[in-house]
Amino acid sequence: MKRALITGITGQDGSYLAELLLAKGYEVHGLVRRSSSFNTERLDGIYQDPHAPDYRLRLVYGDLEDGSSLANLIKRIQPDEIYNLGAQSHVRVSFDMPEYTASTVAIGTLRLLEAIRELGIPCRLYQASSSEMFGGAPPPQSERTLFMPRSPYACAKVFAHQLCQNYREAYGMFIACGILFNHESPRRGIPFVTRKITRAAARIKHGLERKLYMGNLDARRDWGFARDYVEAMWLMLQQDAPDDYVIATGESHTVREVLDVAFGALDLPWERHVELDARYLRPTEVDHLRGDASRARDKLGWKPTVAFAELITMMVRADEEDVRSSLAGRAPST
């Protein structure tokens, strides 16, 4: 039985990846930070009682800001594969918390690499790189495109990405970097733009909100389905040799188009409900990201399965179902 360690297992990607690995027969260890409140809702569908005989999903305390905890966990678990998904991953927030972002994204990756190197564990590492690293580079962006980061988050990701390349070359470590373009799902965090839109549309439809405040509506992104993208992560670690791969749909759409699909699915004119708020603008904007995933298609046999409109409609329908369930369980007002 293969063992995998996932940092960021409670996030969107981590939960889908855990499901995939469990279905493939892995023993999955997930890194969670100590908190006074639980943040494991995305794992509810695969939670296993620790007393069950086939106990293969194990949540362990640790933190990318604590190198000793990482080393101790890796030494104890002896993983065959490590998926480094943990980070402060909100681009706009990284301008407000640049030091924390750099500590988790950049130095956190360094701590993880050093733990693996010093222990001599013969494991394979997947590094979650980001399309934000391309920043101002013109599309389409591929593995050969120069990085032009335009946020503290993107700068930290570039550091981590190039550090992984250096450790791969210097120490012969099996490290594959997935340069993932935007990937969404009903499990996407509410502060991220697609989920912010689909959730607001559902709540406006049922009278729980009236307005949605947005920033740049003209930004173009390459949006795909997160479940497709975690399969690419796994495929990267099954290859004979490590490499870097862009994972993307090859299509880009504006934020306005997300509004069109989300509100249109509920027969709502978004122009009546959306207002612009400068607080949601970035100090430096990334105008257009569109990926060229030819290498992933040719070497991994990977391709996306969910189209843009289908994805956004899936998300808004899930949010509407959440609203319906909430209203059904609400106590009558007095």
C-alpha angles and dihedrals in degrees: 000000000000119000123216131188117205123193110202093026093153092061129088096269094039094055094049091045092050090053091050095049094046089052088054092054100258127148102234125206116190125200113226129177119235111257138161088237130049120249100182101106092120089059096051092102093057101031113137128200108244088228094058114112093232096049105164105146109074123176114205131186118246143119137221086227091061112068095183092056090051092050093047092050094048091048092051099041098040091203123202090207134024122196112197104204100138117114148118089265106174108109098203092047090053089070089057095041105030097150094050090045092053092046095054100034104035109020091033089062090048091052090051094048092049092050091053093045097047093046092046092224109171094221133135119242129209114200118202103224120176141229086229086078088074091058108155096010112120118251145289093057121197138167088281096054116110116245118247104174117196104185138046088251092054092046090052091049091051090053092050093045095051091042089057090050090051094049090047091055099036100044104021092243120164101242123158120188119207112203095203122192119212112311124184143181140158085281093061114126114263096239092061114097101244094048091041088058099043093046093048091048091054093047093047090050090058097041098253094118136018106194140040117200116209142176126209110007095180098062111118122215139176104238124192139163116278095218089060091049097053089056087059089053091056093045091055091060093049094062125105092241133024121252142156121260136190110221113198145123096242091235129099131201135182126244086248089062090053088054091048093054098039098047092035091058087061095040092248126140101229093200089072094056108033123087129178120242120187091211088076095055119103119234087235117025130211105218106188134014121175121157134219105213096177094125092052090048094048101039103028100030087231127150134158119261103191123068124220099256091044090052096050092044090051090053097047092048090052091049091048090052089052090052092049091050091048093050092047091054096043116114114242114263119249 
